[in-house]
Amino acid sequence: MAKVKHISGLDCSAPADKMVRLVLSAQLKMMCDVRDKALEWHDPEGVHDMRVLSRRLRSAISDFKPHLRKASLPRLKLRAIARSLGAVRDEDVALAALEELKSEANDSAAKGIELLAEERRRRRKDARAALKEAIRRSALGEFRKEFLTKLRAIAVVSLKKSGRKRANDGAPTFGRIAIAVINARLKEFQAAARGCIYFPFNITELHELRILAKRLRYAIELFAVCWGEEMEEIAREVAHMQTSLGELHDCDVWIDSLAVRLKQSARKEKSDEDNIRLREGAAWLLRHFATERMEHYRDALARWKQWEADGFLERLKAVLARDMFSGKATGESSLRSVPNRSYRNDHGPIAGDDASRGLVG
């Protein structure tokens, strides 16, 4: 499983442009270094690791983009690589889920689930062929060369100033960029959550909230070096929310795909034995994911309500505001550590990482 790795040489008081180049080049190297592992089909974690690293790189580019000039990094090519990785990962995860659920279903439904799994295996075979082409050694080498060439040309613009001029205004440090980025991600997430968290069937909005939780978490993890251990604890708490929302979205994906598959099978010969089994399996899965979906929604809602009661996000915002006033993003802050709660009722703790069972991590 891809873990957050410390980037050697990061200095929150150093010029931002130097540190941005260091971060992006290091993340690019981490992603490219697992290329061979991603093509080892016997271990699906290789694809997962490269996918997560590609997403972290994309998220960091997005974090830095408002503060850069000449930021013509090859984002579309990176997105295409990530899409190819995601196509394989989605099938790996779906097949693992189907294998697990097949053991829980009755005999007739289990046979139908196996038919659905066979369809997924064929799709995975095609996805693996496309991935092999997308990250062939020469193509990845060309992408890396283009990325590093354009990375050398970027420059960080001065942050917008408000209020009275301060002595430390001018070329921004990496720490000041950190404050601006986390504040922006926090504002996006908080606004989105207030708009949709109480509406369990706002599928699109809840999916967007999951993405915003992931971006907030990635930003906090990226800049945690500027604050230390307590910021890592905050990131872990945000990861729990991301996981609940991610599992919720995965259920929505399953529900939609199963409904489509049932509609397609209804047009076929009703006496066909395989078709009958497939429909039984799909219907069993549909009931399962419809029930599970509400459990994950309750998890996310309970965590949000606890955050409101604890003032979790407001305290984070207050610390960033105080540090911004002083122009520092290092040193001790008064943000109290957040307990690592679990809001699952009878299903064990929530896994706060990128390796959720669902289709979209």
Secondary structure, DSSP 8 states (H G I E B T S, - for coil): -------TT--TTSBHHHHHHHHHHHHHHHHHHTHHHHT-TT-THHHHHHHHHHHHHHHHHHHHGGGEES----HHHHHHHHHHHHHHHHHHHHHHHHHHHHTTS-HHHHHHHHHHHHHHHHHHHHHHHHHHHHT-HHHHHHHHHHHHHHHTT-EE------SS--TT-SS-BHHHHHHHHHHHHHHHHHHHHHHHTT-TT-HHHHHHHHHHHHHHHHHHHHHGGGT-HHHHHHHHHHHHHHHHHHHHHHHHHHHHHHHHHHHHHHTS-TT-HHHHHHHHHHHHHHHHHHHHHHHHHHHHHHHHHHHHHHTHHHHHHHHHHHHHHHT---S-------------SSS-----SS--SSS--
